[in-house]
Amino acid sequence: MSGYRNSSNRQEKAVIAWRGAFAVALLYSGVALAQDVQPPPPTEPPPAPSFLDVLGRWLDDSKAKIDGQIKSTTDAMQGAAKDAKDAAEKAGQASGAAIGWPGSKRAHGRVRCTVAPNGAPDCGEAANALCRSKGFGPGKSLEVNTADKCPSWVWLSGQRPPEGTCTTETFVLQATCQ
């Protein structure tokens, strides 16, 4: 039996040697694989934005908002100006029809209106006088101006004038003449 034992002992040693060789082969192959595979370089987190970067971004955003507001305001103003121009043209066409009667002319100047018995200004005679001074026939007033006539001490005092100190005068500045 001792011979049998020897053979099994050899087989056990052969199996152990074979397993050891296999383990050593695995270790070497793992080391070789570990050397071939290199880990990726560590990625650095992006740097935090500096104060100047943040300030620059804020200024750019603010400028964009302000430019948008200016553009919308400019567009609104242009629209309002266009509407006003159209309205003025329509008004000019309407008044031009009255002024543009055949044989009608305009006279410019400054003639004082008389005061009617009820205290209101009567500018009919002033318009006629303005037209005649320019060599035309009778006319009607187009533009009048009203002003307070006060003594100089009232204006120099800077205070409200006492009742009855100042008088109101009305002048014809422009008239349509025949």
HUHUUR-V454639 format. One record per pair of residues at least 6 apart in sequence whose ideal C-beta (glycine too) atoms are under 6 Angstrom apart, sorted by sequence separation. I is the first residue (numbers start at 1). J is the second residue. D is the distance in whole Angstrom. If there is no record, write none. Layout:
[[I:J:D] [I:J:D]]
//
This chain:
[[116:122:4] [154:161:4] [113:121:4] [114:122:5] [131:139:4] [113:122:6] [113:123:4] [128:138:5] [150:161:6] [127:139:5] [113:126:4] [127:140:5] [127:141:4] [111:126:4] [150:166:4] [111:129:5] [123:141:5] [148:166:5] [149:167:5] [111:130:5] [148:168:6] [149:169:5] [109:130:5] [123:144:6] [147:169:6] [107:130:5] [107:131:5] [146:170:5] [144:170:6] [145:171:5] [107:134:4] [144:172:6] [145:173:5] [143:173:4] [105:136:5] [141:172:5] [143:174:4] [142:174:4] [142:175:6] [141:175:5] [142:176:6] [139:175:4] [140:176:5] [139:176:5] [139:177:4] [136:177:4] [137:178:4] [130:172:5] [131:175:5] [127:172:5] [130:175:5] [126:172:4] [131:177:4] [127:175:4] [121:170:4] [123:172:5] [112:169:6] [113:170:4] [112:171:6] [110:171:5] [111:172:5] [110:173:6] [108:174:5] [107:175:5] [107:177:5] [104:176:5] [105:177:5] [99:176:6]]
//
